[in-house]
Amino acid sequence: MSEPQIDPAGNTQAFRAFANNQDVEAAQPKASRLPIWIALGAVAVAVIAVVAYLLAG
């Protein structure tokens, strides 16, 4: 039984496709997470205010 021959050009093409795909993904801007942190901070302040009000009253 003979060993299957591996096409080195196929591996190079696969690598080039992978590298080009990585370049495209890196060039796309990522969404900022700042609005999420602002919303979580506002919720935390509201929860603390409600707890403080309930404990004081």
mmCIF entry with sequence, helices, sheets and N, C-alpha, C, O atoms, coordinates in Angstrom:
data_MODEL
# 
_entry.id   MODEL 
# 
_entity.id                         1 
_entity.type                       polymer 
_entity.pdbx_number_of_molecules   1 
# 
_entity_poly.entity_id                      1 
_entity_poly.type                           'polypeptide(L)' 
_entity_poly.nstd_linkage                   no 
_entity_poly.nstd_monomer                   no 
_entity_poly.pdbx_seq_one_letter_code       MSEPQIDPAGNTQAFRAFANNQDVEAAQPKASRLPIWIALGAVAVAVIAVVAYLLAG 
_entity_poly.pdbx_seq_one_letter_code_can   MSEPQIDPAGNTQAFRAFANNQDVEAAQPKASRLPIWIALGAVAVAVIAVVAYLLAG 
_entity_poly.pdbx_strand_id                 A 
# 
loop_
_entity_poly_seq.entity_id 
_entity_poly_seq.num 
_entity_poly_seq.mon_id 
_entity_poly_seq.hetero 
1 1  MET n 
1 2  SER n 
1 3  GLU n 
1 4  PRO n 
1 5  GLN n 
1 6  ILE n 
1 7  ASP n 
1 8  PRO n 
1 9  ALA n 
1 10 GLY n 
1 11 ASN n 
1 12 THR n 
1 13 GLN n 
1 14 ALA n 
1 15 PHE n 
1 16 ARG n 
1 17 ALA n 
1 18 PHE n 
1 19 ALA n 
1 20 ASN n 
1 21 ASN n 
1 22 GLN n 
1 23 ASP n 
1 24 VAL n 
1 25 GLU n 
1 26 ALA n 
1 27 ALA n 
1 28 GLN n 
1 29 PRO n 
1 30 LYS n 
1 31 ALA n 
1 32 SER n 
1 33 ARG n 
1 34 LEU n 
1 35 PRO n 
1 36 ILE n 
1 37 TRP n 
1 38 ILE n 
1 39 ALA n 
1 40 LEU n 
1 41 GLY n 
1 42 ALA n 
1 43 VAL n 
1 44 ALA n 
1 45 VAL n 
1 46 ALA n 
1 47 VAL n 
1 48 ILE n 
1 49 ALA n 
1 50 VAL n 
1 51 VAL n 
1 52 ALA n 
1 53 TYR n 
1 54 LEU n 
1 55 LEU n 
1 56 ALA n 
1 57 GLY n 
# 
_struct_asym.id          A 
_struct_asym.entity_id   1 
# 
loop_
_struct_conf.conf_type_id 
_struct_conf.id 
_struct_conf.pdbx_PDB_helix_id 
_struct_conf.beg_label_comp_id 
_struct_conf.beg_label_asym_id 
_struct_conf.beg_label_seq_id 
_struct_conf.pdbx_beg_PDB_ins_code 
_struct_conf.end_label_comp_id 
_struct_conf.end_label_asym_id 
_struct_conf.end_label_seq_id 
_struct_conf.pdbx_end_PDB_ins_code 
_struct_conf.beg_auth_comp_id 
_struct_conf.beg_auth_asym_id 
_struct_conf.beg_auth_seq_id 
_struct_conf.end_auth_comp_id 
_struct_conf.end_auth_asym_id 
_struct_conf.end_auth_seq_id 
_struct_conf.pdbx_PDB_helix_class 
_struct_conf.details 
_struct_conf.pdbx_PDB_helix_length 
HELX_P HELX_P1 AA1 PRO A 8  ? ALA A 27 ? PRO A 8  ALA A 27 1 ? 20 
HELX_P HELX_P2 AA2 LEU A 34 ? ALA A 56 ? LEU A 34 ALA A 56 1 ? 23 
# 
_struct_conf_type.id          HELX_P 
_struct_conf_type.criteria    ? 
_struct_conf_type.reference   ? 
# 
loop_
_atom_site.group_PDB 
_atom_site.id 
_atom_site.type_symbol 
_atom_site.label_atom_id 
_atom_site.label_alt_id 
_atom_site.label_comp_id 
_atom_site.label_asym_id 
_atom_site.label_entity_id 
_atom_site.label_seq_id 
_atom_site.pdbx_PDB_ins_code 
_atom_site.Cartn_x 
_atom_site.Cartn_y 
_atom_site.Cartn_z 
_atom_site.occupancy 
_atom_site.B_iso_or_equiv 
_atom_site.pdbx_formal_charge 
_atom_site.auth_seq_id 
_atom_site.auth_comp_id 
_atom_site.auth_asym_id 
_atom_site.auth_atom_id 
_atom_site.pdbx_PDB_model_num 
ATOM 1   N N  . MET A 1 1  ? 0.846   -1.167 0.000  1.00 0.00 ? 1  MET A N  1 
ATOM 2   C CA . MET A 1 1  ? 0.000   0.000  0.000  1.00 0.00 ? 1  MET A CA 1 
ATOM 3   C C  . MET A 1 1  ? 0.894   1.233  0.000  1.00 0.00 ? 1  MET A C  1 
ATOM 4   O O  . MET A 1 1  ? 1.762   1.382  0.860  1.00 0.00 ? 1  MET A O  1 
ATOM 5   N N  . SER A 1 2  ? 0.682   2.088  -0.942 1.00 0.00 ? 2  SER A N  1 
ATOM 6   C CA . SER A 1 2  ? 1.535   3.277  -1.044 1.00 0.00 ? 2  SER A CA 1 
ATOM 7   C C  . SER A 1 2  ? 0.985   4.400  -0.169 1.00 0.00 ? 2  SER A C  1 
ATOM 8   O O  . SER A 1 2  ? -0.214  4.472  0.101  1.00 0.00 ? 2  SER A O  1 
ATOM 9   N N  . GLU A 1 3  ? 1.883   5.265  0.261  1.00 0.00 ? 3  GLU A N  1 
ATOM 10  C CA . GLU A 1 3  ? 1.470   6.403  1.084  1.00 0.00 ? 3  GLU A CA 1 
ATOM 11  C C  . GLU A 1 3  ? 0.862   7.478  0.194  1.00 0.00 ? 3  GLU A C  1 
ATOM 12  O O  . GLU A 1 3  ? 1.344   7.704  -0.916 1.00 0.00 ? 3  GLU A O  1 
ATOM 13  N N  . PRO A 1 4  ? -0.177  8.136  0.658  1.00 0.00 ? 4  PRO A N  1 
ATOM 14  C CA . PRO A 1 4  ? -0.758  9.207  -0.160 1.00 0.00 ? 4  PRO A CA 1 
ATOM 15  C C  . PRO A 1 4  ? 0.212   10.387 -0.235 1.00 0.00 ? 4  PRO A C  1 
ATOM 16  O O  . PRO A 1 4  ? 0.846   10.756 0.754  1.00 0.00 ? 4  PRO A O  1 
ATOM 17  N N  . GLN A 1 5  ? 0.310   10.956 -1.409 1.00 0.00 ? 5  GLN A N  1 
ATOM 18  C CA . GLN A 1 5  ? 1.190   12.101 -1.574 1.00 0.00 ? 5  GLN A CA 1 
ATOM 19  C C  . GLN A 1 5  ? 0.462   13.364 -1.157 1.00 0.00 ? 5  GLN A C  1 
ATOM 20  O O  . GLN A 1 5  ? -0.694  13.578 -1.521 1.00 0.00 ? 5  GLN A O  1 
ATOM 21  N N  . ILE A 1 6  ? 1.146   14.191 -0.396 1.00 0.00 ? 6  ILE A N  1 
ATOM 22  C CA . ILE A 1 6  ? 0.568   15.451 0.073  1.00 0.00 ? 6  ILE A CA 1 
ATOM 23  C C  . ILE A 1 6  ? 1.018   16.558 -0.863 1.00 0.00 ? 6  ILE A C  1 
ATOM 24  O O  . ILE A 1 6  ? 2.207   16.706 -1.145 1.00 0.00 ? 6  ILE A O  1 
ATOM 25  N N  . ASP A 1 7  ? 0.071   17.320 -1.333 1.00 0.00 ? 7  ASP A N  1 
ATOM 26  C CA . ASP A 1 7  ? 0.381   18.414 -2.244 1.00 0.00 ? 7  ASP A CA 1 
ATOM 27  C C  . ASP A 1 7  ? 0.869   19.617 -1.435 1.00 0.00 ? 7  ASP A C  1 
ATOM 28  O O  . ASP A 1 7  ? 0.076   20.221 -0.714 1.00 0.00 ? 7  ASP A O  1 
ATOM 29  N N  . PRO A 1 8  ? 2.150   19.981 -1.532 1.00 0.00 ? 8  PRO A N  1 
ATOM 30  C CA . PRO A 1 8  ? 2.634   21.118 -0.760 1.00 0.00 ? 8  PRO A CA 1 
ATOM 31  C C  . PRO A 1 8  ? 1.974   22.422 -1.178 1.00 0.00 ? 8  PRO A C  1 
ATOM 32  O O  . PRO A 1 8  ? 1.841   23.334 -0.362 1.00 0.00 ? 8  PRO A O  1 
ATOM 33  N N  . ALA A 1 9  ? 1.561   22.524 -2.432 1.00 0.00 ? 9  ALA A N  1 
ATOM 34  C CA . ALA A 1 9  ? 0.887   23.748 -2.881 1.00 0.00 ? 9  ALA A CA 1 
ATOM 35  C C  . ALA A 1 9  ? -0.463  23.889 -2.184 1.00 0.00 ? 9  ALA A C  1 
ATOM 36  O O  . ALA A 1 9  ? -0.898  25.001 -1.885 1.00 0.00 ? 9  ALA A O  1 
ATOM 37  N N  . GLY A 1 10 ? -1.116  22.777 -1.929 1.00 0.00 ? 10 GLY A N  1 
ATOM 38  C CA . GLY A 1 10 ? -2.394  22.822 -1.215 1.00 0.00 ? 10 GLY A CA 1 
ATOM 39  C C  . GLY A 1 10 ? -2.219  23.333 0.196  1.00 0.00 ? 10 GLY A C  1 
ATOM 40  O O  . GLY A 1 10 ? -3.043  24.108 0.682  1.00 0.00 ? 10 GLY A O  1 
ATOM 41  N N  . ASN A 1 11 ? -1.163  22.912 0.860  1.00 0.00 ? 11 ASN A N  1 
ATOM 42  C CA . ASN A 1 11 ? -0.898  23.399 2.212  1.00 0.00 ? 11 ASN A CA 1 
ATOM 43  C C  . ASN A 1 11 ? -0.571  24.879 2.210  1.00 0.00 ? 11 ASN A C  1 
ATOM 44  O O  . ASN A 1 11 ? -1.008  25.614 3.095  1.00 0.00 ? 11 ASN A O  1 
ATOM 45  N N  . THR A 1 12 ? 0.195   25.323 1.221  1.00 0.00 ? 12 THR A N  1 
ATOM 46  C CA . THR A 1 12 ? 0.536   26.742 1.123  1.00 0.00 ? 12 THR A CA 1 
ATOM 47  C C  . THR A 1 12 ? -0.724  27.560 0.873  1.00 0.00 ? 12 THR A C  1 
ATOM 48  O O  . THR A 1 12 ? -0.915  28.613 1.482  1.00 0.00 ? 12 THR A O  1 
ATOM 49  N N  . GLN A 1 13 ? -1.573  27.086 -0.008 1.00 0.00 ? 13 GLN A N  1 
ATOM 50  C CA . GLN A 1 13 ? -2.809  27.805 -0.296 1.00 0.00 ? 13 GLN A CA 1 
ATOM 51  C C  . GLN A 1 13 ? -3.708  27.862 0.931  1.00 0.00 ? 13 GLN A C  1 
ATOM 52  O O  . GLN A 1 13 ? -4.346  28.881 1.195  1.00 0.00 ? 13 GLN A O  1 
ATOM 53  N N  . ALA A 1 14 ? -3.755  26.767 1.678  1.00 0.00 ? 14 ALA A N  1 
ATOM 54  C CA . ALA A 1 14 ? -4.575  26.763 2.891  1.00 0.00 ? 14 ALA A CA 1 
ATOM 55  C C  . ALA A 1 14 ? -4.021  27.748 3.906  1.00 0.00 ? 14 ALA A C  1 
ATOM 56  O O  . ALA A 1 14 ? -4.778  28.448 4.578  1.00 0.00 ? 14 ALA A O  1 
ATOM 57  N N  . PHE A 1 15 ? -2.693  27.803 4.018  1.00 0.00 ? 15 PHE A N  1 
ATOM 58  C CA . PHE A 1 15 ? -2.096  28.749 4.954  1.00 0.00 ? 15 PHE A CA 1 
ATOM 59  C C  . PHE A 1 15 ? -2.350  30.175 4.526  1.00 0.00 ? 15 PHE A C  1 
ATOM 60  O O  . PHE A 1 15 ? -2.668  31.027 5.354  1.00 0.00 ? 15 PHE A O  1 
ATOM 61  N N  . ARG A 1 16 ? -2.214  30.443 3.241  1.00 0.00 ? 16 ARG A N  1 
ATOM 62  C CA . ARG A 1 16 ? -2.465  31.812 2.751  1.00 0.00 ? 16 ARG A CA 1 
ATOM 63  C C  . ARG A 1 16 ? -3.919  32.211 2.989  1.00 0.00 ? 16 ARG A C  1 
ATOM 64  O O  . ARG A 1 16 ? -4.188  33.351 3.369  1.00 0.00 ? 16 ARG A O  1 
ATOM 65  N N  . ALA A 1 17 ? -4.848  31.305 2.776  1.00 0.00 ? 17 ALA A N  1 
ATOM 66  C CA . ALA A 1 17 ? -6.255  31.605 3.031  1.00 0.00 ? 17 ALA A CA 1 
ATOM 67  C C  . ALA A 1 17 ? -6.476  31.891 4.515  1.00 0.00 ? 17 ALA A C  1 
ATOM 68  O O  . ALA A 1 17 ? -7.218  32.805 4.874  1.00 0.00 ? 17 ALA A O  1 
ATOM 69  N N  . PHE A 1 18 ? -5.828  31.103 5.373  1.00 0.00 ? 18 PHE A N  1 
ATOM 70  C CA . PHE A 1 18 ? -5.936  31.315 6.814  1.00 0.00 ? 18 PHE A CA 1 
ATOM 71  C C  . PHE A 1 18 ? -5.350  32.672 7.202  1.00 0.00 ? 18 PHE A C  1 
ATOM 72  O O  . PHE A 1 18 ? -5.958  33.413 7.975  1.00 0.00 ? 18 PHE A O  1 
ATOM 73  N N  . ALA A 1 19 ? -4.181  32.994 6.673  1.00 0.00 ? 19 ALA A N  1 
ATOM 74  C CA . ALA A 1 19 ? -3.523  34.264 7.004  1.00 0.00 ? 19 ALA A CA 1 
ATOM 75  C C  . ALA A 1 19 ? -4.338  35.445 6.500  1.00 0.00 ? 19 ALA A C  1 
ATOM 76  O O  . ALA A 1 19 ? -4.475  36.444 7.206  1.00 0.00 ? 19 ALA A O  1 
ATOM 77  N N  . ASN A 1 20 ? -4.875  35.348 5.306  1.00 0.00 ? 20 ASN A N  1 
ATOM 78  C CA . ASN A 1 20 ? -5.696  36.439 4.772  1.00 0.00 ? 20 ASN A CA 1 
ATOM 79  C C  . ASN A 1 20 ? -6.966  36.616 5.581  1.00 0.00 ? 20 ASN A C  1 
ATOM 80  O O  . ASN A 1 20 ? -7.413  37.744 5.785  1.00 0.00 ? 20 ASN A O  1 
ATOM 81  N N  . ASN A 1 21 ? -7.554  35.528 6.043  1.00 0.00 ? 21 ASN A N  1 
ATOM 82  C CA . ASN A 1 21 ? -8.758  35.591 6.864  1.00 0.00 ? 21 ASN A CA 1 
ATOM 83  C C  . ASN A 1 21 ? -8.460  36.279 8.189  1.00 0.00 ? 21 ASN A C  1 
ATOM 84  O O  . ASN A 1 21 ? -9.279  37.057 8.678  1.00 0.00 ? 21 ASN A O  1 
ATOM 85  N N  . GLN A 1 22 ? -7.298  36.002 8.776  1.00 0.00 ? 22 GLN A N  1 
ATOM 86  C CA . GLN A 1 22 ? -6.916  36.630 10.034 1.00 0.00 ? 22 GLN A CA 1 
ATOM 87  C C  . GLN A 1 22 ? -6.723  38.130 9.853  1.00 0.00 ? 22 GLN A C  1 
ATOM 88  O O  . GLN A 1 22 ? -7.087  38.908 10.735 1.00 0.00 ? 22 GLN A O  1 
ATOM 89  N N  . ASP A 1 23 ? -6.153  38.549 8.718  1.00 0.00 ? 23 ASP A N  1 
ATOM 90  C CA . ASP A 1 23 ? -5.947  39.966 8.452  1.00 0.00 ? 23 ASP A CA 1 
ATOM 91  C C  . ASP A 1 23 ? -7.277  40.705 8.336  1.00 0.00 ? 23 ASP A C  1 
ATOM 92  O O  . ASP A 1 23 ? -7.412  41.825 8.830  1.00 0.00 ? 23 ASP A O  1 
ATOM 93  N N  . VAL A 1 24 ? -8.252  40.085 7.689  1.00 0.00 ? 24 VAL A N  1 
ATOM 94  C CA . VAL A 1 24 ? -9.568  40.707 7.518  1.00 0.00 ? 24 VAL A CA 1 
ATOM 95  C C  . VAL A 1 24 ? -10.254 40.858 8.874  1.00 0.00 ? 24 VAL A C  1 
ATOM 96  O O  . VAL A 1 24 ? -10.844 41.901 9.157  1.00 0.00 ? 24 VAL A O  1 
ATOM 97  N N  . GLU A 1 25 ? -10.179 39.820 9.716  1.00 0.00 ? 25 GLU A N  1 
ATOM 98  C CA . GLU A 1 25 ? -10.817 39.874 11.031 1.00 0.00 ? 25 GLU A CA 1 
ATOM 99  C C  . GLU A 1 25 ? -10.145 40.912 11.925 1.00 0.00 ? 25 GLU A C  1 
ATOM 100 O O  . GLU A 1 25 ? -10.819 41.591 12.698 1.00 0.00 ? 25 GLU A O  1 
ATOM 101 N N  . ALA A 1 26 ? -8.825  41.040 11.826 1.00 0.00 ? 26 ALA A N  1 
ATOM 102 C CA . ALA A 1 26 ? -8.106  42.006 12.655 1.00 0.00 ? 26 ALA A CA 1 
ATOM 103 C C  . ALA A 1 26 ? -8.409  43.435 12.224 1.00 0.00 ? 26 ALA A C  1 
ATOM 104 O O  . ALA A 1 26 ? -8.361  44.349 13.047 1.00 0.00 ? 26 ALA A O  1 
ATOM 105 N N  . ALA A 1 27 ? -8.718  43.642 10.958 1.00 0.00 ? 27 ALA A N  1 
ATOM 106 C CA . ALA A 1 27 ? -8.978  44.980 10.452 1.00 0.00 ? 27 ALA A CA 1 
ATOM 107 C C  . ALA A 1 27 ? -10.373 45.482 10.834 1.00 0.00 ? 27 ALA A C  1 
ATOM 108 O O  . ALA A 1 27 ? -10.614 46.689 10.827 1.00 0.00 ? 27 ALA A O  1 
ATOM 109 N N  . GLN A 1 28 ? -11.278 44.587 11.160 1.00 0.00 ? 28 GLN A N  1 
ATOM 110 C CA . GLN A 1 28 ? -12.634 45.003 11.505 1.00 0.00 ? 28 GLN A CA 1 
ATOM 111 C C  . GLN A 1 28 ? -12.640 45.597 12.913 1.00 0.00 ? 28 GLN A C  1 
ATOM 112 O O  . GLN A 1 28 ? -12.056 45.024 13.832 1.00 0.00 ? 28 GLN A O  1 
ATOM 113 N N  . PRO A 1 29 ? -13.299 46.743 13.084 1.00 0.00 ? 29 PRO A N  1 
ATOM 114 C CA . PRO A 1 29 ? -13.349 47.348 14.414 1.00 0.00 ? 29 PRO A CA 1 
ATOM 115 C C  . PRO A 1 29 ? -14.203 46.517 15.369 1.00 0.00 ? 29 PRO A C  1 
ATOM 116 O O  . PRO A 1 29 ? -15.235 45.966 14.984 1.00 0.00 ? 29 PRO A O  1 
ATOM 117 N N  . LYS A 1 30 ? -13.759 46.440 16.601 1.00 0.00 ? 30 LYS A N  1 
ATOM 118 C CA . LYS A 1 30 ? -14.510 45.694 17.614 1.00 0.00 ? 30 LYS A CA 1 
ATOM 119 C C  . LYS A 1 30 ? -15.453 46.658 18.340 1.00 0.00 ? 30 LYS A C  1 
ATOM 120 O O  . LYS A 1 30 ? -15.155 47.841 18.499 1.00 0.00 ? 30 LYS A O  1 
ATOM 121 N N  . ALA A 1 31 ? -16.572 46.134 18.766 1.00 0.00 ? 31 ALA A N  1 
ATOM 122 C CA . ALA A 1 31 ? -17.544 46.951 19.474 1.00 0.00 ? 31 ALA A CA 1 
ATOM 123 C C  . ALA A 1 31 ? -16.992 47.316 20.849 1.00 0.00 ? 31 ALA A C  1 
ATOM 124 O O  . ALA A 1 31 ? -16.333 46.514 21.511 1.00 0.00 ? 31 ALA A O  1 
ATOM 125 N N  . SER A 1 32 ? -17.279 48.545 21.256 1.00 0.00 ? 32 SER A N  1 
ATOM 126 C CA . SER A 1 32 ? -16.814 49.016 22.555 1.00 0.00 ? 32 SER A CA 1 
ATOM 127 C C  . SER A 1 32 ? -17.679 48.417 23.658 1.00 0.00 ? 32 SER A C  1 
ATOM 128 O O  . SER A 1 32 ? -18.891 48.274 23.498 1.00 0.00 ? 32 SER A O  1 
ATOM 129 N N  . ARG A 1 33 ? -17.051 48.069 24.772 1.00 0.00 ? 33 ARG A N  1 
ATOM 130 C CA . ARG A 1 33 ? -17.785 47.512 25.907 1.00 0.00 ? 33 ARG A CA 1 
ATOM 131 C C  . ARG A 1 33 ? -18.126 48.590 26.930 1.00 0.00 ? 33 ARG A C  1 
ATOM 132 O O  . ARG A 1 33 ? -18.698 48.292 27.978 1.00 0.00 ? 33 ARG A O  1 
ATOM 133 N N  . LEU A 1 34 ? -17.781 49.830 26.635 1.00 0.00 ? 34 LEU A N  1 
ATOM 134 C CA . LEU A 1 34 ? -18.028 50.909 27.576 1.00 0.00 ? 34 LEU A CA 1 
ATOM 135 C C  . LEU A 1 34 ? -19.513 51.071 27.913 1.00 0.00 ? 34 LEU A C  1 
ATOM 136 O O  . LEU A 1 34 ? -19.836 51.232 29.090 1.00 0.00 ? 34 LEU A O  1 
ATOM 137 N N  . PRO A 1 35 ? -20.433 51.037 26.945 1.00 0.00 ? 35 PRO A N  1 
ATOM 138 C CA . PRO A 1 35 ? -21.850 51.168 27.306 1.00 0.00 ? 35 PRO A CA 1 
ATOM 139 C C  . PRO A 1 35 ? -22.325 50.083 28.264 1.00 0.00 ? 35 PRO A C  1 
ATOM 140 O O  . PRO A 1 35 ? -23.170 50.343 29.122 1.00 0.00 ? 35 PRO A O  1 
ATOM 141 N N  . ILE A 1 36 ? -21.799 48.885 28.131 1.00 0.00 ? 36 ILE A N  1 
ATOM 142 C CA . ILE A 1 36 ? -22.190 47.808 29.040 1.00 0.00 ? 36 ILE A CA 1 
ATOM 143 C C  . ILE A 1 36 ? -21.749 48.135 30.461 1.00 0.00 ? 36 ILE A C  1 
ATOM 144 O O  . ILE A 1 36 ? -22.517 47.952 31.406 1.00 0.00 ? 36 ILE A O  1 
ATOM 145 N N  . TRP A 1 37 ? -20.507 48.622 30.620 1.00 0.00 ? 37 TRP A N  1 
ATOM 146 C CA . TRP A 1 37 ? -20.002 48.960 31.950 1.00 0.00 ? 37 TRP A CA 1 
ATOM 147 C C  . TRP A 1 37 ? -20.761 50.135 32.553 1.00 0.00 ? 37 TRP A C  1 
ATOM 148 O O  . TRP A 1 37 ? -20.988 50.168 33.762 1.00 0.00 ? 37 TRP A O  1 
ATOM 149 N N  . ILE A 1 38 ? -21.156 51.101 31.722 1.00 0.00 ? 38 ILE A N  1 
ATOM 150 C CA . ILE A 1 38 ? -21.943 52.232 32.224 1.00 0.00 ? 38 ILE A CA 1 
ATOM 151 C C  . ILE A 1 38 ? -23.299 51.736 32.719 1.00 0.00 ? 38 ILE A C  1 
ATOM 152 O O  . ILE A 1 38 ? -23.759 52.147 33.785 1.00 0.00 ? 38 ILE A O  1 
ATOM 153 N N  . ALA A 1 39 ? -23.934 50.863 31.959 1.00 0.00 ? 39 ALA A N  1 
ATOM 154 C CA . ALA A 1 39 ? -25.237 50.326 32.361 1.00 0.00 ? 39 ALA A CA 1 
ATOM 155 C C  . ALA A 1 39 ? -25.113 49.507 33.640 1.00 0.00 ? 39 ALA A C  1 
ATOM 156 O O  . ALA A 1 39 ? -25.952 49.631 34.533 1.00 0.00 ? 39 ALA A O  1 
ATOM 157 N N  . LEU A 1 40 ? -24.085 48.677 33.743 1.00 0.00 ? 40 LEU A N  1 
ATOM 158 C CA . LEU A 1 40 ? -23.900 47.883 34.963 1.00 0.00 ? 40 LEU A CA 1 
ATOM 159 C C  . LEU A 1 40 ? -23.621 48.784 36.168 1.00 0.00 ? 40 LEU A C  1 
ATOM 160 O O  . LEU A 1 40 ? -24.092 48.509 37.271 1.00 0.00 ? 40 LEU A O  1 
ATOM 161 N N  . GLY A 1 41 ? -22.870 49.840 35.964 1.00 0.00 ? 41 GLY A N  1 
ATOM 162 C CA . GLY A 1 41 ? -22.608 50.788 37.052 1.00 0.00 ? 41 GLY A CA 1 
ATOM 163 C C  . GLY A 1 41 ? -23.887 51.476 37.511 1.00 0.00 ? 41 GLY A C  1 
ATOM 164 O O  . GLY A 1 41 ? -24.103 51.652 38.711 1.00 0.00 ? 41 GLY A O  1 
ATOM 165 N N  . ALA A 1 42 ? -24.737 51.866 36.561 1.00 0.00 ? 42 ALA A N  1 
ATOM 166 C CA . ALA A 1 42 ? -26.000 52.513 36.905 1.00 0.00 ? 42 ALA A CA 1 
ATOM 167 C C  . ALA A 1 42 ? -26.909 51.551 37.673 1.00 0.00 ? 42 ALA A C  1 
ATOM 168 O O  . ALA A 1 42 ? -27.568 51.957 38.630 1.00 0.00 ? 42 ALA A O  1 
ATOM 169 N N  . VAL A 1 43 ? -26.948 50.304 37.269 1.00 0.00 ? 43 VAL A N  1 
ATOM 170 C CA . VAL A 1 43 ? -27.761 49.307 37.974 1.00 0.00 ? 43 VAL A CA 1 
ATOM 171 C C  . VAL A 1 43 ? -27.218 49.093 39.384 1.00 0.00 ? 43 VAL A C  1 
ATOM 172 O O  . VAL A 1 43 ? -27.990 48.981 40.336 1.00 0.00 ? 43 VAL A O  1 
ATOM 173 N N  . ALA A 1 44 ? -25.904 49.035 39.522 1.00 0.00 ? 44 ALA A N  1 
ATOM 174 C CA . ALA A 1 44 ? -25.302 48.843 40.844 1.00 0.00 ? 44 ALA A CA 1 
ATOM 175 C C  . ALA A 1 44 ? -25.624 50.010 41.763 1.00 0.00 ? 44 ALA A C  1 
ATOM 176 O O  . ALA A 1 44 ? -25.940 49.807 42.935 1.00 0.00 ? 44 ALA A O  1 
ATOM 177 N N  . VAL A 1 45 ? -25.546 51.241 41.240 1.00 0.00 ? 45 VAL A N  1 
ATOM 178 C CA . VAL A 1 45 ? -25.877 52.421 42.057 1.00 0.00 ? 45 VAL A CA 1 
ATOM 179 C C  . VAL A 1 45 ? -27.338 52.385 42.462 1.00 0.00 ? 45 VAL A C  1 
ATOM 180 O O  . VAL A 1 45 ? -27.666 52.718 43.600 1.00 0.00 ? 45 VAL A O  1 
ATOM 181 N N  . ALA A 1 46 ? -28.224 51.989 41.559 1.00 0.00 ? 46 ALA A N  1 
ATOM 182 C CA . ALA A 1 46 ? -29.649 51.924 41.882 1.00 0.00 ? 46 ALA A CA 1 
ATOM 183 C C  . ALA A 1 46 ? -29.915 50.864 42.947 1.00 0.00 ? 46 ALA A C  1 
ATOM 184 O O  . ALA A 1 46 ? -30.704 51.095 43.862 1.00 0.00 ? 46 ALA A O  1 
ATOM 185 N N  . VAL A 1 47 ? -29.274 49.720 42.839 1.00 0.00 ? 47 VAL A N  1 
ATOM 186 C CA . VAL A 1 47 ? -29.471 48.660 43.833 1.00 0.00 ? 47 VAL A CA 1 
ATOM 187 C C  . VAL A 1 47 ? -28.961 49.123 45.196 1.00 0.00 ? 47 VAL A C  1 
ATOM 188 O O  . VAL A 1 47 ? -29.624 48.905 46.210 1.00 0.00 ? 47 VAL A O  1 
ATOM 189 N N  . ILE A 1 48 ? -27.806 49.751 45.229 1.00 0.00 ? 48 ILE A N  1 
ATOM 190 C CA . ILE A 1 48 ? -27.259 50.244 46.497 1.00 0.00 ? 48 ILE A CA 1 
ATOM 191 C C  . ILE A 1 48 ? -28.172 51.300 47.102 1.00 0.00 ? 48 ILE A C  1 
ATOM 192 O O  . ILE A 1 48 ? -28.380 51.326 48.315 1.00 0.00 ? 48 ILE A O  1 
ATOM 193 N N  . ALA A 1 49 ? -28.718 52.176 46.252 1.00 0.00 ? 49 ALA A N  1 
ATOM 194 C CA . ALA A 1 49 ? -29.638 53.206 46.755 1.00 0.00 ? 49 ALA A CA 1 
ATOM 195 C C  . ALA A 1 49 ? -30.905 52.584 47.333 1.00 0.00 ? 49 ALA A C  1 
ATOM 196 O O  . ALA A 1 49 ? -31.385 53.027 48.376 1.00 0.00 ? 49 ALA A O  1 
ATOM 197 N N  . VAL A 1 50 ? -31.444 51.579 46.683 1.00 0.00 ? 50 VAL A N  1 
ATOM 198 C CA . VAL A 1 50 ? -32.669 50.928 47.181 1.00 0.00 ? 50 VAL A CA 1 
ATOM 199 C C  . VAL A 1 50 ? -32.380 50.206 48.510 1.00 0.00 ? 50 VAL A C  1 
ATOM 200 O O  . VAL A 1 50 ? -33.176 50.278 49.446 1.00 0.00 ? 50 VAL A O  1 
ATOM 201 N N  . VAL A 1 51 ? -31.257 49.523 48.580 1.00 0.00 ? 51 VAL A N  1 
ATOM 202 C CA . VAL A 1 51 ? -30.908 48.815 49.814 1.00 0.00 ? 51 VAL A CA 1 
ATOM 203 C C  . VAL A 1 51 ? -30.685 49.820 50.945 1.00 0.00 ? 51 VAL A C  1 
ATOM 204 O O  . VAL A 1 51 ? -31.124 49.581 52.070 1.00 0.00 ? 51 VAL A O  1 
ATOM 205 N N  . ALA A 1 52 ? -30.019 50.928 50.670 1.00 0.00 ? 52 ALA A N  1 
ATOM 206 C CA . ALA A 1 52 ? -29.785 51.948 51.699 1.00 0.00 ? 52 ALA A CA 1 
ATOM 207 C C  . ALA A 1 52 ? -31.104 52.541 52.154 1.00 0.00 ? 52 ALA A C  1 
ATOM 208 O O  . ALA A 1 52 ? -31.289 52.776 53.349 1.00 0.00 ? 52 ALA A O  1 
ATOM 209 N N  . TYR A 1 53 ? -32.032 52.791 51.231 1.00 0.00 ? 53 TYR A N  1 
ATOM 210 C CA . TYR A 1 53 ? -33.323 53.339 51.594 1.00 0.00 ? 53 TYR A CA 1 
ATOM 211 C C  . TYR A 1 53 ? -34.121 52.365 52.468 1.00 0.00 ? 53 TYR A C  1 
ATOM 212 O O  . TYR A 1 53 ? -34.752 52.772 53.443 1.00 0.00 ? 53 TYR A O  1 
ATOM 213 N N  . LEU A 1 54 ? -34.089 51.092 52.116 1.00 0.00 ? 54 LEU A N  1 
ATOM 214 C CA . LEU A 1 54 ? -34.836 50.100 52.894 1.00 0.00 ? 54 LEU A CA 1 
ATOM 215 C C  . LEU A 1 54 ? -34.229 49.901 54.283 1.00 0.00 ? 54 LEU A C  1 
ATOM 216 O O  . LEU A 1 54 ? -34.961 49.694 55.251 1.00 0.00 ? 54 LEU A O  1 
ATOM 217 N N  . LEU A 1 55 ? -32.921 49.960 54.391 1.00 0.00 ? 55 LEU A N  1 
ATOM 218 C CA . LEU A 1 55 ? -32.282 49.808 55.687 1.00 0.00 ? 55 LEU A CA 1 
ATOM 219 C C  . LEU A 1 55 ? -32.493 51.038 56.580 1.00 0.00 ? 55 LEU A C  1 
ATOM 220 O O  . LEU A 1 55 ? -32.565 50.908 57.802 1.00 0.00 ? 55 LEU A O  1 
ATOM 221 N N  . ALA A 1 56 ? -32.592 52.229 55.979 1.00 0.00 ? 56 ALA A N  1 
ATOM 222 C CA . ALA A 1 56 ? -32.765 53.462 56.744 1.00 0.00 ? 56 ALA A CA 1 
ATOM 223 C C  . ALA A 1 56 ? -34.226 53.619 57.194 1.00 0.00 ? 56 ALA A C  1 
ATOM 224 O O  . ALA A 1 56 ? -34.497 54.247 58.217 1.00 0.00 ? 56 ALA A O  1 
ATOM 225 N N  . GLY A 1 57 ? -35.137 53.063 56.450 1.00 0.00 ? 57 GLY A N  1 
ATOM 226 C CA . GLY A 1 57 ? -36.548 53.284 56.748 1.00 0.00 ? 57 GLY A CA 1 
ATOM 227 C C  . GLY A 1 57 ? -37.133 52.180 57.476 1.00 0.00 ? 57 GLY A C  1 
ATOM 228 O O  . GLY A 1 57 ? -38.320 52.216 57.801 1.00 0.00 ? 57 GLY A O  1 
# 
